[in-house]
């Protein structure tokens, strides 16, 4: 079996102002981004929560600008950005 070089995995980062994953187009943070963030912040869950609060704030501002009449649902954004963080 002949195999070629394997391309490095692309990071699952947000596409702003839509807040969709640049790789898989799922709402960011997608499942792969979440796994990466948990691994990156494995020794500092408080820092992970602070970071996600910051991006939640940025996402809320971006999404409200995109949809001024029917902005994002706060509960859905909380679930998307913070509720999944391991305790």
PyMOL Python script that loads the backbone (N, CA, C, O; Angstrom):
from pymol import cmd

cmd.read_pdbstr("""\
ATOM      1  N   UNK A   1       0.846  -1.166   0.000  1.00  0.00           N
ATOM      2  CA  UNK A   1       0.000   0.000   0.000  1.00  0.00           C
ATOM      3  C   UNK A   1       0.896   1.236   0.000  1.00  0.00           C
ATOM      4  O   UNK A   1       1.817   1.347   0.808  1.00  0.00           O
ATOM      5  N   UNK A   2       0.616   2.153  -0.909  1.00  0.00           N
ATOM      6  CA  UNK A   2       1.377   3.384  -1.022  1.00  0.00           C
ATOM      7  C   UNK A   2       0.535   4.517  -0.455  1.00  0.00           C
ATOM      8  O   UNK A   2      -0.628   4.695  -0.816  1.00  0.00           O
ATOM      9  N   UNK A   3       1.139   5.256   0.417  1.00  0.00           N
ATOM     10  CA  UNK A   3       0.428   6.405   0.981  1.00  0.00           C
ATOM     11  C   UNK A   3       1.259   7.646   0.758  1.00  0.00           C
ATOM     12  O   UNK A   3       2.489   7.602   0.785  1.00  0.00           O
ATOM     13  N   UNK A   4       0.583   8.742   0.540  1.00  0.00           N
ATOM     14  CA  UNK A   4       1.257  10.012   0.349  1.00  0.00           C
ATOM     15  C   UNK A   4       1.342  10.770   1.646  1.00  0.00           C
ATOM     16  O   UNK A   4       0.895  10.296   2.690  1.00  0.00           O
ATOM     17  N   UNK A   5       1.918  11.950   1.574  1.00  0.00           N
ATOM     18  CA  UNK A   5       2.000  12.758   2.788  1.00  0.00           C
ATOM     19  C   UNK A   5       0.605  13.150   3.270  1.00  0.00           C
ATOM     20  O   UNK A   5      -0.303  13.401   2.477  1.00  0.00           O
ATOM     21  N   UNK A   6       0.469  13.192   4.555  1.00  0.00           N
ATOM     22  CA  UNK A   6      -0.807  13.552   5.159  1.00  0.00           C
ATOM     23  C   UNK A   6      -0.781  15.032   5.492  1.00  0.00           C
ATOM     24  O   UNK A   6       0.130  15.514   6.166  1.00  0.00           O
ATOM     25  N   UNK A   7      -1.777  15.737   5.020  1.00  0.00           N
ATOM     26  CA  UNK A   7      -1.864  17.167   5.325  1.00  0.00           C
ATOM     27  C   UNK A   7      -2.209  17.343   6.794  1.00  0.00           C
ATOM     28  O   UNK A   7      -3.009  16.584   7.342  1.00  0.00           O
ATOM     29  N   UNK A   8      -1.610  18.338   7.436  1.00  0.00           N
ATOM     30  CA  UNK A   8      -1.957  18.567   8.847  1.00  0.00           C
ATOM     31  C   UNK A   8      -3.424  18.988   8.971  1.00  0.00           C
ATOM     32  O   UNK A   8      -3.983  19.654   8.099  1.00  0.00           O
ATOM     33  N   UNK A   9      -4.008  18.582  10.065  1.00  0.00           N
ATOM     34  CA  UNK A   9      -5.412  18.926  10.313  1.00  0.00           C
ATOM     35  C   UNK A   9      -5.554  20.441  10.449  1.00  0.00           C
ATOM     36  O   UNK A   9      -4.749  21.097  11.109  1.00  0.00           O
ATOM     37  N   UNK A  10      -6.576  20.972   9.822  1.00  0.00           N
ATOM     38  CA  UNK A  10      -6.831  22.409   9.931  1.00  0.00           C
ATOM     39  C   UNK A  10      -7.571  22.679  11.227  1.00  0.00           C
ATOM     40  O   UNK A  10      -8.472  21.927  11.599  1.00  0.00           O
ATOM     41  N   UNK A  11      -7.198  23.745  11.915  1.00  0.00           N
ATOM     42  CA  UNK A  11      -7.907  24.061  13.165  1.00  0.00           C
ATOM     43  C   UNK A  11      -9.334  24.520  12.888  1.00  0.00           C
ATOM     44  O   UNK A  11      -9.601  25.216  11.908  1.00  0.00           O
ATOM     45  N   UNK A  12     -10.222  24.123  13.753  1.00  0.00           N
ATOM     46  CA  UNK A  12     -11.636  24.490  13.638  1.00  0.00           C
ATOM     47  C   UNK A  12     -11.826  25.846  14.324  1.00  0.00           C
ATOM     48  O   UNK A  12     -12.112  25.923  15.519  1.00  0.00           O
ATOM     49  N   UNK A  13     -11.660  26.902  13.540  1.00  0.00           N
ATOM     50  CA  UNK A  13     -11.738  28.276  14.040  1.00  0.00           C
ATOM     51  C   UNK A  13     -13.012  28.937  13.546  1.00  0.00           C
ATOM     52  O   UNK A  13     -13.592  28.503  12.551  1.00  0.00           O
ATOM     53  N   UNK A  14     -13.456  29.991  14.237  1.00  0.00           N
ATOM     54  CA  UNK A  14     -14.703  30.654  13.822  1.00  0.00           C
ATOM     55  C   UNK A  14     -14.516  31.553  12.611  1.00  0.00           C
ATOM     56  O   UNK A  14     -13.486  32.208  12.453  1.00  0.00           O
ATOM     57  N   UNK A  15     -15.532  31.570  11.764  1.00  0.00           N
ATOM     58  CA  UNK A  15     -15.626  32.501  10.653  1.00  0.00           C
ATOM     59  C   UNK A  15     -16.534  33.628  11.116  1.00  0.00           C
ATOM     60  O   UNK A  15     -17.746  33.458  11.243  1.00  0.00           O
ATOM     61  N   UNK A  16     -15.930  34.773  11.366  1.00  0.00           N
ATOM     62  CA  UNK A  16     -16.697  35.910  11.865  1.00  0.00           C
ATOM     63  C   UNK A  16     -17.153  36.762  10.703  1.00  0.00           C
ATOM     64  O   UNK A  16     -16.439  36.849   9.703  1.00  0.00           O
ATOM     65  N   UNK A  17     -18.290  37.385  10.786  1.00  0.00           N
ATOM     66  CA  UNK A  17     -19.192  37.564  11.916  1.00  0.00           C
ATOM     67  C   UNK A  17     -20.276  36.491  12.002  1.00  0.00           C
ATOM     68  O   UNK A  17     -21.190  36.605  12.820  1.00  0.00           O
ATOM     69  N   UNK A  18     -20.187  35.446  11.165  1.00  0.00           N
ATOM     70  CA  UNK A  18     -21.230  34.420  11.162  1.00  0.00           C
ATOM     71  C   UNK A  18     -21.116  33.438  12.319  1.00  0.00           C
ATOM     72  O   UNK A  18     -22.106  32.823  12.714  1.00  0.00           O
ATOM     73  N   UNK A  19     -19.927  33.288  12.856  1.00  0.00           N
ATOM     74  CA  UNK A  19     -19.648  32.353  13.940  1.00  0.00           C
ATOM     75  C   UNK A  19     -19.978  30.919  13.535  1.00  0.00           C
ATOM     76  O   UNK A  19     -20.602  30.160  14.276  1.00  0.00           O
ATOM     77  N   UNK A  20     -19.528  30.583  12.319  1.00  0.00           N
ATOM     78  CA  UNK A  20     -19.566  29.217  11.834  1.00  0.00           C
ATOM     79  C   UNK A  20     -18.133  28.714  11.753  1.00  0.00           C
ATOM     80  O   UNK A  20     -17.204  29.509  11.606  1.00  0.00           O
ATOM     81  N   UNK A  21     -17.945  27.412  11.847  1.00  0.00           N
ATOM     82  CA  UNK A  21     -16.613  26.826  11.774  1.00  0.00           C
ATOM     83  C   UNK A  21     -16.073  26.971  10.358  1.00  0.00           C
ATOM     84  O   UNK A  21     -16.784  26.698   9.391  1.00  0.00           O
ATOM     85  N   UNK A  22     -14.821  27.399  10.232  1.00  0.00           N
ATOM     86  CA  UNK A  22     -14.184  27.558   8.920  1.00  0.00           C
ATOM     87  C   UNK A  22     -13.954  26.224   8.216  1.00  0.00           C
ATOM     88  O   UNK A  22     -13.817  26.191   6.993  1.00  0.00           O
ATOM     89  N   UNK A  23     -13.910  25.137   8.960  1.00  0.00           N
ATOM     90  CA  UNK A  23     -13.618  23.828   8.375  1.00  0.00           C
ATOM     91  C   UNK A  23     -14.895  23.056   8.064  1.00  0.00           C
ATOM     92  O   UNK A  23     -15.060  22.566   6.947  1.00  0.00           O
ATOM     93  N   UNK A  24     -15.798  22.942   9.030  1.00  0.00           N
ATOM     94  CA  UNK A  24     -16.970  22.067   8.859  1.00  0.00           C
ATOM     95  C   UNK A  24     -18.289  22.834   8.722  1.00  0.00           C
ATOM     96  O   UNK A  24     -19.331  22.222   8.488  1.00  0.00           O
ATOM     97  N   UNK A  25     -18.260  24.153   8.864  1.00  0.00           N
ATOM     98  CA  UNK A  25     -19.434  25.026   8.698  1.00  0.00           C
ATOM     99  C   UNK A  25     -20.516  24.818   9.763  1.00  0.00           C
ATOM    100  O   UNK A  25     -21.634  25.310   9.612  1.00  0.00           O
ATOM    101  N   UNK A  26     -20.193  24.102  10.826  1.00  0.00           N
ATOM    102  CA  UNK A  26     -21.132  23.957  11.942  1.00  0.00           C
ATOM    103  C   UNK A  26     -21.061  25.218  12.805  1.00  0.00           C
ATOM    104  O   UNK A  26     -20.070  25.945  12.750  1.00  0.00           O
ATOM    105  N   UNK A  27     -22.093  25.484  13.597  1.00  0.00           N
ATOM    106  CA  UNK A  27     -22.001  26.610  14.528  1.00  0.00           C
ATOM    107  C   UNK A  27     -20.763  26.444  15.421  1.00  0.00           C
ATOM    108  O   UNK A  27     -20.538  25.385  16.006  1.00  0.00           O
ATOM    109  N   UNK A  28     -19.975  27.507  15.508  1.00  0.00           N
ATOM    110  CA  UNK A  28     -18.750  27.457  16.305  1.00  0.00           C
ATOM    111  C   UNK A  28     -19.061  27.835  17.743  1.00  0.00           C
ATOM    112  O   UNK A  28     -19.825  28.778  17.953  1.00  0.00           O
ATOM    113  N   UNK A  29     -18.516  27.156  18.744  1.00  0.00           N
ATOM    114  CA  UNK A  29     -17.528  26.099  18.638  1.00  0.00           C
ATOM    115  C   UNK A  29     -18.170  24.758  18.284  1.00  0.00           C
ATOM    116  O   UNK A  29     -19.052  24.264  18.986  1.00  0.00           O
ATOM    117  N   UNK A  30     -17.705  24.190  17.181  1.00  0.00           N
ATOM    118  CA  UNK A  30     -18.196  22.884  16.738  1.00  0.00           C
ATOM    119  C   UNK A  30     -17.621  21.802  17.651  1.00  0.00           C
ATOM    120  O   UNK A  30     -16.842  22.098  18.557  1.00  0.00           O
ATOM    121  N   UNK A  31     -17.998  20.574  17.415  1.00  0.00           N
ATOM    122  CA  UNK A  31     -17.532  19.465  18.266  1.00  0.00           C
ATOM    123  C   UNK A  31     -16.008  19.359  18.263  1.00  0.00           C
ATOM    124  O   UNK A  31     -15.398  19.148  19.311  1.00  0.00           O
ATOM    125  N   UNK A  32     -15.392  19.503  17.088  1.00  0.00           N
ATOM    126  CA  UNK A  32     -13.927  19.420  17.025  1.00  0.00           C
ATOM    127  C   UNK A  32     -13.264  20.597  17.731  1.00  0.00           C
ATOM    128  O   UNK A  32     -12.236  20.425  18.387  1.00  0.00           O
ATOM    129  N   UNK A  33     -13.833  21.778  17.606  1.00  0.00           N
ATOM    130  CA  UNK A  33     -13.281  22.942  18.306  1.00  0.00           C
ATOM    131  C   UNK A  33     -13.391  22.750  19.813  1.00  0.00           C
ATOM    132  O   UNK A  33     -12.466  23.090  20.550  1.00  0.00           O
ATOM    133  N   UNK A  34     -14.503  22.213  20.271  1.00  0.00           N
ATOM    134  CA  UNK A  34     -14.684  21.967  21.695  1.00  0.00           C
ATOM    135  C   UNK A  34     -13.641  20.991  22.215  1.00  0.00           C
ATOM    136  O   UNK A  34     -13.053  21.213  23.273  1.00  0.00           O
ATOM    137  N   UNK A  35     -13.408  19.908  21.473  1.00  0.00           N
ATOM    138  CA  UNK A  35     -12.381  18.943  21.889  1.00  0.00           C
ATOM    139  C   UNK A  35     -11.008  19.603  21.953  1.00  0.00           C
ATOM    140  O   UNK A  35     -10.245  19.374  22.892  1.00  0.00           O
ATOM    141  N   UNK A  36     -10.704  20.412  20.964  1.00  0.00           N
ATOM    142  CA  UNK A  36      -9.427  21.117  20.948  1.00  0.00           C
ATOM    143  C   UNK A  36      -9.288  22.095  22.099  1.00  0.00           C
ATOM    144  O   UNK A  36      -8.223  22.193  22.708  1.00  0.00           O
ATOM    145  N   UNK A  37     -10.352  22.817  22.399  1.00  0.00           N
ATOM    146  CA  UNK A  37     -10.311  23.782  23.505  1.00  0.00           C
ATOM    147  C   UNK A  37     -10.159  23.077  24.849  1.00  0.00           C
ATOM    148  O   UNK A  37      -9.398  23.533  25.702  1.00  0.00           O
ATOM    149  N   UNK A  38     -10.867  21.979  25.044  1.00  0.00           N
ATOM    150  CA  UNK A  38     -10.730  21.228  26.300  1.00  0.00           C
ATOM    151  C   UNK A  38      -9.305  20.713  26.455  1.00  0.00           C
ATOM    152  O   UNK A  38      -8.748  20.743  27.552  1.00  0.00           O
ATOM    153  N   UNK A  39      -8.713  20.243  25.361  1.00  0.00           N
ATOM    154  CA  UNK A  39      -7.326  19.772  25.428  1.00  0.00           C
ATOM    155  C   UNK A  39      -6.366  20.928  25.685  1.00  0.00           C
ATOM    156  O   UNK A  39      -5.444  20.799  26.490  1.00  0.00           O
ATOM    157  N   UNK A  40      -6.574  22.058  25.010  1.00  0.00           N
ATOM    158  CA  UNK A  40      -5.694  23.210  25.159  1.00  0.00           C
ATOM    159  C   UNK A  40      -5.746  23.780  26.575  1.00  0.00           C
ATOM    160  O   UNK A  40      -4.725  24.221  27.103  1.00  0.00           O
ATOM    161  N   UNK A  41      -6.909  23.775  27.181  1.00  0.00           N
ATOM    162  CA  UNK A  41      -7.089  24.342  28.517  1.00  0.00           C
ATOM    163  C   UNK A  41      -7.252  23.256  29.584  1.00  0.00           C
ATOM    164  O   UNK A  41      -7.887  23.485  30.613  1.00  0.00           O
ATOM    165  N   UNK A  42      -6.686  22.093  29.339  1.00  0.00           N
ATOM    166  CA  UNK A  42      -6.865  20.955  30.244  1.00  0.00           C
ATOM    167  C   UNK A  42      -6.447  21.258  31.676  1.00  0.00           C
ATOM    168  O   UNK A  42      -7.025  20.716  32.618  1.00  0.00           O
ATOM    169  N   UNK A  43      -5.461  22.109  31.847  1.00  0.00           N
ATOM    170  CA  UNK A  43      -4.954  22.395  33.195  1.00  0.00           C
ATOM    171  C   UNK A  43      -5.459  23.722  33.748  1.00  0.00           C
ATOM    172  O   UNK A  43      -5.024  24.158  34.815  1.00  0.00           O
ATOM    173  N   UNK A  44      -6.387  24.373  33.016  1.00  0.00           N
ATOM    174  CA  UNK A  44      -6.893  25.660  33.499  1.00  0.00           C
ATOM    175  C   UNK A  44      -8.312  25.873  32.975  1.00  0.00           C
ATOM    176  O   UNK A  44      -8.534  26.649  32.044  1.00  0.00           O
ATOM    177  N   UNK A  45      -9.264  25.177  33.583  1.00  0.00           N
ATOM    178  CA  UNK A  45     -10.664  25.271  33.148  1.00  0.00           C
ATOM    179  C   UNK A  45     -11.241  26.664  33.380  1.00  0.00           C
ATOM    180  O   UNK A  45     -12.134  27.092  32.649  1.00  0.00           O
ATOM    181  N   UNK A  46     -10.744  27.371  34.381  1.00  0.00           N
ATOM    182  CA  UNK A  46     -11.231  28.740  34.619  1.00  0.00           C
ATOM    183  C   UNK A  46     -10.860  29.624  33.434  1.00  0.00           C
ATOM    184  O   UNK A  46     -11.677  30.421  32.974  1.00  0.00           O
ATOM    185  N   UNK A  47      -9.644  29.487  32.944  1.00  0.00           N
ATOM    186  CA  UNK A  47      -9.214  30.270  31.777  1.00  0.00           C
ATOM    187  C   UNK A  47     -10.068  29.921  30.558  1.00  0.00           C
ATOM    188  O   UNK A  47     -10.394  30.799  29.760  1.00  0.00           O
ATOM    189  N   UNK A  48     -10.430  28.651  30.410  1.00  0.00           N
ATOM    190  CA  UNK A  48     -11.305  28.258  29.306  1.00  0.00           C
ATOM    191  C   UNK A  48     -12.652  28.957  29.423  1.00  0.00           C
ATOM    192  O   UNK A  48     -13.171  29.470  28.432  1.00  0.00           O
ATOM    193  N   UNK A  49     -13.215  28.983  30.610  1.00  0.00           N
ATOM    194  CA  UNK A  49     -14.506  29.649  30.818  1.00  0.00           C
ATOM    195  C   UNK A  49     -14.409  31.142  30.559  1.00  0.00           C
ATOM    196  O   UNK A  49     -15.314  31.727  29.966  1.00  0.00           O
ATOM    197  N   UNK A  50     -13.327  31.763  30.994  1.00  0.00           N
ATOM    198  CA  UNK A  50     -13.137  33.202  30.757  1.00  0.00           C
ATOM    199  C   UNK A  50     -13.021  33.467  29.256  1.00  0.00           C
ATOM    200  O   UNK A  50     -13.637  34.396  28.734  1.00  0.00           O
ATOM    201  N   UNK A  51     -12.228  32.646  28.566  1.00  0.00           N
ATOM    202  CA  UNK A  51     -12.076  32.798  27.115  1.00  0.00           C
ATOM    203  C   UNK A  51     -13.432  32.664  26.416  1.00  0.00           C
ATOM    204  O   UNK A  51     -13.774  33.473  25.553  1.00  0.00           O
ATOM    205  N   UNK A  52     -14.195  31.645  26.791  1.00  0.00           N
ATOM    206  CA  UNK A  52     -15.484  31.425  26.138  1.00  0.00           C
ATOM    207  C   UNK A  52     -16.482  32.533  26.463  1.00  0.00           C
ATOM    208  O   UNK A  52     -17.329  32.857  25.631  1.00  0.00           O
ATOM    209  N   UNK A  53     -16.398  33.113  27.647  1.00  0.00           N
ATOM    210  CA  UNK A  53     -17.249  34.271  27.959  1.00  0.00           C
ATOM    211  C   UNK A  53     -16.902  35.441  27.043  1.00  0.00           C
ATOM    212  O   UNK A  53     -17.786  36.166  26.584  1.00  0.00           O
ATOM    213  N   UNK A  54     -15.625  35.616  26.785  1.00  0.00           N
ATOM    214  CA  UNK A  54     -15.182  36.693  25.903  1.00  0.00           C
ATOM    215  C   UNK A  54     -15.700  36.479  24.481  1.00  0.00           C
ATOM    216  O   UNK A  54     -16.220  37.410  23.866  1.00  0.00           O
ATOM    217  N   UNK A  55     -15.562  35.260  23.958  1.00  0.00           N
ATOM    218  CA  UNK A  55     -16.029  35.032  22.593  1.00  0.00           C
ATOM    219  C   UNK A  55     -17.558  35.018  22.525  1.00  0.00           C
ATOM    220  O   UNK A  55     -18.128  35.369  21.492  1.00  0.00           O
ATOM    221  N   UNK A  56     -18.223  34.622  23.600  1.00  0.00           N
ATOM    222  CA  UNK A  56     -19.681  34.723  23.647  1.00  0.00           C
ATOM    223  C   UNK A  56     -20.103  36.186  23.505  1.00  0.00           C
ATOM    224  O   UNK A  56     -21.040  36.498  22.771  1.00  0.00           O
ATOM    225  N   UNK A  57     -19.422  37.061  24.196  1.00  0.00           N
ATOM    226  CA  UNK A  57     -19.708  38.494  24.111  1.00  0.00           C
ATOM    227  C   UNK A  57     -19.496  39.000  22.681  1.00  0.00           C
ATOM    228  O   UNK A  57     -20.328  39.735  22.149  1.00  0.00           O
ATOM    229  N   UNK A  58     -18.386  38.606  22.066  1.00  0.00           N
ATOM    230  CA  UNK A  58     -18.094  39.030  20.696  1.00  0.00           C
ATOM    231  C   UNK A  58     -19.116  38.457  19.710  1.00  0.00           C
ATOM    232  O   UNK A  58     -19.575  39.156  18.807  1.00  0.00           O
ATOM    233  N   UNK A  59     -19.465  37.193  19.889  1.00  0.00           N
ATOM    234  CA  UNK A  59     -20.436  36.558  18.998  1.00  0.00           C
ATOM    235  C   UNK A  59     -21.806  37.225  19.125  1.00  0.00           C
ATOM    236  O   UNK A  59     -22.491  37.449  18.127  1.00  0.00           O
ATOM    237  N   UNK A  60     -22.193  37.536  20.348  1.00  0.00           N
ATOM    238  CA  UNK A  60     -23.483  38.195  20.562  1.00  0.00           C
ATOM    239  C   UNK A  60     -23.518  39.530  19.824  1.00  0.00           C
ATOM    240  O   UNK A  60     -24.506  39.844  19.160  1.00  0.00           O
ATOM    241  N   UNK A  61     -22.453  40.313  19.935  1.00  0.00           N
ATOM    242  CA  UNK A  61     -22.397  41.600  19.246  1.00  0.00           C
ATOM    243  C   UNK A  61     -22.458  41.418  17.729  1.00  0.00           C
ATOM    244  O   UNK A  61     -23.213  42.113  17.049  1.00  0.00           O
ATOM    245  N   UNK A  62     -21.660  40.480  17.199  1.00  0.00           N
ATOM    246  CA  UNK A  62     -21.660  40.241  15.751  1.00  0.00           C
ATOM    247  C   UNK A  62     -23.024  39.772  15.261  1.00  0.00           C
ATOM    248  O   UNK A  62     -23.536  40.278  14.263  1.00  0.00           O
ATOM    249  N   UNK A  63     -23.606  38.812  15.957  1.00  0.00           N
ATOM    250  CA  UNK A  63     -24.882  38.249  15.506  1.00  0.00           C
ATOM    251  C   UNK A  63     -26.027  39.250  15.650  1.00  0.00           C
ATOM    252  O   UNK A  63     -26.961  39.236  14.849  1.00  0.00           O
ATOM    253  N   UNK A  64     -25.967  40.109  16.649  1.00  0.00           N
ATOM    254  CA  UNK A  64     -26.989  41.161  16.777  1.00  0.00           C
ATOM    255  C   UNK A  64     -26.865  42.181  15.651  1.00  0.00           C
ATOM    256  O   UNK A  64     -27.874  42.698  15.170  1.00  0.00           O
ATOM    257  N   UNK A  65     -25.638  42.474  15.228  1.00  0.00           N
ATOM    258  CA  UNK A  65     -25.455  43.373  14.084  1.00  0.00           C
ATOM    259  C   UNK A  65     -25.974  42.739  12.797  1.00  0.00           C
ATOM    260  O   UNK A  65     -26.547  43.429  11.953  1.00  0.00           O
ATOM    261  N   UNK A  66     -25.779  41.436  12.641  1.00  0.00           N
ATOM    262  CA  UNK A  66     -26.256  40.756  11.436  1.00  0.00           C
ATOM    263  C   UNK A  66     -27.770  40.612  11.407  1.00  0.00           C
ATOM    264  O   UNK A  66     -28.381  40.642  10.339  1.00  0.00           O
ATOM    265  N   UNK A  67     -28.373  40.455  12.576  1.00  0.00           N
ATOM    266  CA  UNK A  67     -29.827  40.231  12.691  1.00  0.00           C
ATOM    267  C   UNK A  67     -30.415  41.197  13.715  1.00  0.00           C
ATOM    268  O   UNK A  67     -30.821  40.777  14.799  1.00  0.00           O
ATOM    269  N   UNK A  68     -30.464  42.498  13.382  1.00  0.00           N
ATOM    270  CA  UNK A  68     -30.908  43.488  14.379  1.00  0.00           C
ATOM    271  C   UNK A  68     -32.365  43.329  14.816  1.00  0.00           C
ATOM    272  O   UNK A  68     -32.714  43.711  15.933  1.00  0.00           O
ATOM    273  N   UNK A  69     -33.215  42.776  13.962  1.00  0.00           N
ATOM    274  CA  UNK A  69     -34.626  42.666  14.307  1.00  0.00           C
ATOM    275  C   UNK A  69     -34.953  41.415  15.118  1.00  0.00           C
ATOM    276  O   UNK A  69     -35.876  41.422  15.933  1.00  0.00           O
ATOM    277  N   UNK A  70     -34.210  40.362  14.897  1.00  0.00           N
ATOM    278  CA  UNK A  70     -34.468  39.107  15.614  1.00  0.00           C
ATOM    279  C   UNK A  70     -33.130  38.491  16.028  1.00  0.00           C
ATOM    280  O   UNK A  70     -32.722  37.450  15.512  1.00  0.00           O
ATOM    281  N   UNK A  71     -32.472  39.142  16.948  1.00  0.00           N
ATOM    282  CA  UNK A  71     -31.145  38.730  17.403  1.00  0.00           C
ATOM    283  C   UNK A  71     -31.111  37.315  17.930  1.00  0.00           C
ATOM    284  O   UNK A  71     -32.147  36.656  18.026  1.00  0.00           O
ATOM    285  N   UNK A  72     -29.924  36.844  18.274  1.00  0.00           N
ATOM    286  CA  UNK A  72     -29.770  35.470  18.745  1.00  0.00           C
ATOM    287  C   UNK A  72     -30.449  35.237  20.087  1.00  0.00           C
ATOM    288  O   UNK A  72     -30.586  36.157  20.895  1.00  0.00           O
ATOM    289  N   UNK A  73     -30.864  34.017  20.312  1.00  0.00           N
ATOM    290  CA  UNK A  73     -31.497  33.622  21.567  1.00  0.00           C
ATOM    291  C   UNK A  73     -30.422  33.495  22.650  1.00  0.00           C
ATOM    292  O   UNK A  73     -29.499  32.695  22.497  1.00  0.00           O
ATOM    293  N   UNK A  74     -30.519  34.261  23.734  1.00  0.00           N
ATOM    294  CA  UNK A  74     -29.489  34.206  24.778  1.00  0.00           C
ATOM    295  C   UNK A  74     -29.279  32.810  25.361  1.00  0.00           C
ATOM    296  O   UNK A  74     -28.141  32.415  25.616  1.00  0.00           O
ATOM    297  N   UNK A  75     -30.348  32.067  25.573  1.00  0.00           N
ATOM    298  CA  UNK A  75     -30.207  30.715  26.127  1.00  0.00           C
ATOM    299  C   UNK A  75     -29.466  29.797  25.158  1.00  0.00           C
ATOM    300  O   UNK A  75     -28.639  28.984  25.569  1.00  0.00           O
ATOM    301  N   UNK A  76     -29.765  29.933  23.885  1.00  0.00           N
ATOM    302  CA  UNK A  76     -29.086  29.110  22.878  1.00  0.00           C
ATOM    303  C   UNK A  76     -27.607  29.466  22.801  1.00  0.00           C
ATOM    304  O   UNK A  76     -26.765  28.581  22.650  1.00  0.00           O
ATOM    305  N   UNK A  77     -27.285  30.750  22.903  1.00  0.00           N
ATOM    306  CA  UNK A  77     -25.872  31.146  22.882  1.00  0.00           C
ATOM    307  C   UNK A  77     -25.144  30.644  24.124  1.00  0.00           C
ATOM    308  O   UNK A  77     -23.993  30.216  24.034  1.00  0.00           O
ATOM    309  N   UNK A  78     -25.799  30.691  25.276  1.00  0.00           N
ATOM    310  CA  UNK A  78     -25.169  30.166  26.491  1.00  0.00           C
ATOM    311  C   UNK A  78     -24.883  28.674  26.327  1.00  0.00           C
ATOM    312  O   UNK A  78     -23.796  28.206  26.666  1.00  0.00           O
ATOM    313  N   UNK A  79     -25.852  27.936  25.813  1.00  0.00           N
ATOM    314  CA  UNK A  79     -25.662  26.496  25.616  1.00  0.00           C
ATOM    315  C   UNK A  79     -24.528  26.234  24.620  1.00  0.00           C
ATOM    316  O   UNK A  79     -23.721  25.325  24.813  1.00  0.00           O
ATOM    317  N   UNK A  80     -24.477  27.016  23.584  1.00  0.00           N
ATOM    318  CA  UNK A  80     -23.477  26.840  22.529  1.00  0.00           C
ATOM    319  C   UNK A  80     -22.065  27.163  22.994  1.00  0.00           C
ATOM    320  O   UNK A  80     -21.120  26.460  22.637  1.00  0.00           O
ATOM    321  N   UNK A  81     -21.912  28.217  23.785  1.00  0.00           N
ATOM    322  CA  UNK A  81     -20.575  28.683  24.147  1.00  0.00           C
ATOM    323  C   UNK A  81     -20.107  28.229  25.535  1.00  0.00           C
ATOM    324  O   UNK A  81     -18.902  28.081  25.739  1.00  0.00           O
ATOM    325  N   UNK A  82     -20.994  28.007  26.478  1.00  0.00           N
ATOM    326  CA  UNK A  82     -20.545  27.769  27.853  1.00  0.00           C
ATOM    327  C   UNK A  82     -21.068  26.497  28.517  1.00  0.00           C
ATOM    328  O   UNK A  82     -20.343  25.879  29.296  1.00  0.00           O
ATOM    329  N   UNK A  83     -22.280  26.096  28.237  1.00  0.00           N
ATOM    330  CA  UNK A  83     -22.887  25.008  28.998  1.00  0.00           C
ATOM    331  C   UNK A  83     -22.162  23.676  28.853  1.00  0.00           C
ATOM    332  O   UNK A  83     -22.288  22.815  29.723  1.00  0.00           O
ATOM    333  N   UNK A  84     -21.419  23.489  27.792  1.00  0.00           N
ATOM    334  CA  UNK A  84     -20.737  22.221  27.533  1.00  0.00           C
ATOM    335  C   UNK A  84     -19.391  22.095  28.244  1.00  0.00           C
ATOM    336  O   UNK A  84     -18.813  21.009  28.276  1.00  0.00           O
ATOM    337  N   UNK A  85     -18.889  23.182  28.811  1.00  0.00           N
ATOM    338  CA  UNK A  85     -17.546  23.152  29.435  1.00  0.00           C
ATOM    339  C   UNK A  85     -17.555  22.184  30.614  1.00  0.00           C
ATOM    340  O   UNK A  85     -18.388  22.298  31.513  1.00  0.00           O
ATOM    341  N   UNK A  86     -16.616  21.225  30.606  1.00  0.00           N
ATOM    342  CA  UNK A  86     -16.542  20.285  31.734  1.00  0.00           C
ATOM    343  C   UNK A  86     -16.276  21.015  33.037  1.00  0.00           C
ATOM    344  O   UNK A  86     -15.568  22.021  33.061  1.00  0.00           O
ATOM    345  N   UNK A  87     -16.841  20.511  34.113  1.00  0.00           N
ATOM    346  CA  UNK A  87     -16.649  21.140  35.424  1.00  0.00           C
ATOM    347  C   UNK A  87     -15.528  20.467  36.182  1.00  0.00           C
ATOM    348  O   UNK A  87     -15.220  20.860  37.308  1.00  0.00           O
TER     349      UNK A  87
END
""", "prot")
cmd.dss("prot")
cmd.show_as("cartoon", "prot")
cmd.util.cbc("prot")
cmd.orient("prot")
